[in-house]
Amino acid sequence: MIGKLSGTLVEKSSDCIVLDVNGVGYEVQVPASTLCRMPALGESVSLSVHTHVREDSLRLFGFVSRADRTVFEMLVSVTGVGPKLALALMGPFEGVELCRAIIDENLAALTSVPGVGARTAERLALELRTKAQKVMAALQSTEAFDLLKGKATTTSTMPLFAESRWVQTSVIEDVRSALQNLGYKDKQIGELVQGLEKRQSAGEEIILEVALKEALKQLSGHLLGRTK
């Protein structure tokens, strides 16, 4: 099993990246929260990796820390929650925020994620509360906890998303594609894209990682402060 990959970032799209590790390109699916922290193409990246094996496929899922990977693995342990839904849950929220929402039974925050209905949110809170408490307890005394809260990064391999300078002409379409992959409705996406297009027309440089992070914050409605 692959548990970690360190290499050069050679490609990135709305839901995955490609790392060149000693000449071999590994395609790794990542949540939006991880994509938002990626550096420019050609720079070094180190990811904690979950290897998902099925009879007909082998997929790699990457995260900025082992702690985030632990949260992902906690999510997919719930019946009916596959990798796609787990990535969607980790899109707008950092791992520690998601654990807190589960512990607090913050159903409003959980159901703000496309594909998560009331029953699924209730099941997550019921089945994962104890596990989430253990994960939080383990993180509170580690460097990973600070990383998840956004107070620390690794070395130059993981600059903050706002420092990224990777820009391409189709950046707005990449934002649209990422939000579609996460399951957001066309009306919601359309309003956000219109805003980005206006900003771009006004001469503002639109960066994928920054725009996606802003969009997810708007769509999630900052619900982590609210409970049931």
Number of C-alpha atoms within 10 A of each C-alpha: 9 11 14 15 17 15 21 21 23 16 15 19 16 24 19 19 20 19 26 19 14 9 9 10 16 17 17 21 25 26 27 27 25 23 26 22 21 25 23 22 18 13 15 20 23 19 23 20 25 22 15 13 11 8 5 5 7 9 15 19 23 27 26 25 22 17 23 24 20 17 21 24 15 19 25 16 14 15 11 11 16 14 18 14 20 19 23 22 27 23 27 28 25 20 28 24 17 21 24 16 26 26 19 16 20 21 24 20 26 27 19 20 23 19 16 19 15 14 11 18 20 18 16 23 21 13 16 19 19 13 16 24 15 12 19 20 12 13 17 12 10 11 15 22 22 15 20 20 13 11 10 15 19 15 9 11 19 21 17 18 20 16 15 19 16 14 14 11 8 10 21 21 13 20 25 21 16 22 25 15 14 23 15 18 11 12 9 13 19 12 10 20 18 12 11 20 14 11 13 13 10 9 9 11 13 20 20 27 29 19 20 27 21 14 21 19 15 13 18 19 13 14 17 18 10 13 12 10
